[in-house]
Amino acid sequence: MIQSWLSRYGRRRRLVAATLAAIAVISAYIATRPSPPPTTVLVATRDLPPGPLTPSDLRPVPLNHPPDGAVRTTTAAAGRYLTSPMRRGEPLTDARLLDSYRLPPGMVATPVRISDPAAARLLSPGSRINVLAAWEEAHPARTIAEDVSVITAAAQRQADENSSNSNGTLIVLATTSTQAAELAAAQAHARLSITIIADSGSP
């Protein structure tokens, strides 16, 4: 009986030892296995607003763990449009790109800065707004662009970080050329605010 028990105990010890040896071999292989080479992807050369991309906006950088859909070549981004802001050094992904703004005929894409980041956070692509300009506190604001559509709105993070930034929050609107000229002139000297047009289908 004792001999049988010793025999079983010896087999178990050998099995445990073999298992531990196998684990040690696998661990050593994983530790010494060469890591895959980094993948070269495009990152923003500076903080970028929504809008058309130029070659100087992006530069190639090797990354060990690039995000899914990372854009790897400048030809893939050439002539395309950024849908939301990017931070300097942030990798560009295909989800951030549009082939075009798909503007209605006669409309242009117009970037404007809204003075109130909290109001900008209420917007999303497709929102319809009125844009007002206030030159002096003693005078009432005047509507300078009526019933225009939002193409892109600021990302939540950027809006939060701009909460104390006097430059305001960037959005892109679909406007006529006349509205674009008035907005450009107004935002050079005035603070811009918005009113949001309610959906006519809402109760």
Secondary structure as the mmCIF struct_conf table of DSSP 4:
data_model
#
loop_
_struct_conf.conf_type_id
_struct_conf.id
_struct_conf.beg_label_comp_id
_struct_conf.beg_label_asym_id
_struct_conf.beg_label_seq_id
_struct_conf.end_label_comp_id
_struct_conf.end_label_asym_id
_struct_conf.end_label_seq_id
HELX_RH_AL_P HELX_RH_AL_P1 ILE A 2 THR A 32
BEND BEND1 ARG A 33 ARG A 33
HELX_LH_PP_P HELX_LH_PP_P1 PRO A 34 PRO A 38
STRN STRN1 THR A 39 ALA A 44
BEND BEND2 THR A 45 ARG A 46
STRN STRN2 LEU A 48 LEU A 48
BEND BEND3 PRO A 50 PRO A 50
STRN STRN3 GLY A 51 PRO A 52
HELX_RH_3T_P HELX_RH_3T_P1 PRO A 55 ASP A 57
STRN STRN4 LEU A 58 LEU A 63
BEND BEND4 ASN A 64 HIS A 65
HELX_LH_PP_P HELX_LH_PP_P2 PRO A 66 PRO A 67
TURN_TY1_P TURN_TY1_P1 ASP A 68 GLY A 69
STRN STRN5 ALA A 70 ALA A 70
HELX_RH_AL_P HELX_RH_AL_P2 THR A 74 ALA A 77
TURN_TY1_P TURN_TY1_P2 ALA A 78 GLY A 79
STRN STRN6 TYR A 81 LEU A 82
BEND BEND5 THR A 83 SER A 84
STRN STRN7 MET A 86 MET A 86
TURN_TY1_P TURN_TY1_P3 ARG A 88 GLY A 89
HELX_LH_PP_P HELX_LH_PP_P3 GLU A 90 GLU A 90
STRN STRN8 PRO A 91 PRO A 91
HELX_LH_PP_P HELX_LH_PP_P4 LEU A 92 LEU A 92
STRN STRN9 THR A 93 THR A 93
HELX_RH_3T_P HELX_RH_3T_P2 ASP A 94 ARG A 96
STRN STRN10 LEU A 97 LEU A 98
BEND BEND6 ASP A 99 ASP A 99
HELX_LH_PP_P HELX_LH_PP_P5 LEU A 103 PRO A 104
TURN_TY1_P TURN_TY1_P4 PRO A 105 GLY A 106
STRN STRN11 VAL A 108 ILE A 114
BEND BEND7 SER A 115 SER A 115
HELX_RH_AL_P HELX_RH_AL_P3 PRO A 117 ALA A 120
TURN_TY1_P TURN_TY1_P5 ARG A 121 LEU A 122
TURN_TY1_P TURN_TY1_P6 PRO A 125 GLY A 126
STRN STRN12 ARG A 128 ALA A 134
BEND BEND8 TRP A 135 TRP A 135
TURN_TY1_P TURN_TY1_P7 GLU A 137 ALA A 138
BEND BEND9 HIS A 139 HIS A 139
STRN STRN13 ARG A 142 THR A 152
HELX_RH_AL_P HELX_RH_AL_P4 GLN A 156 GLU A 161
HELX_RH_3T_P HELX_RH_3T_P3 ASN A 162 SER A 164
TURN_TY1_P TURN_TY1_P8 SER A 166 ASN A 167
STRN STRN14 THR A 169 THR A 175
HELX_RH_AL_P HELX_RH_AL_P5 SER A 177 HIS A 189
BEND BEND10 ALA A 190 ALA A 190
STRN STRN15 ARG A 191 ILE A 196
HELX_LH_PP_P HELX_LH_PP_P6 ILE A 197 ASP A 199
TURN_TY1_P TURN_TY1_P9 SER A 200 GLY A 201
#
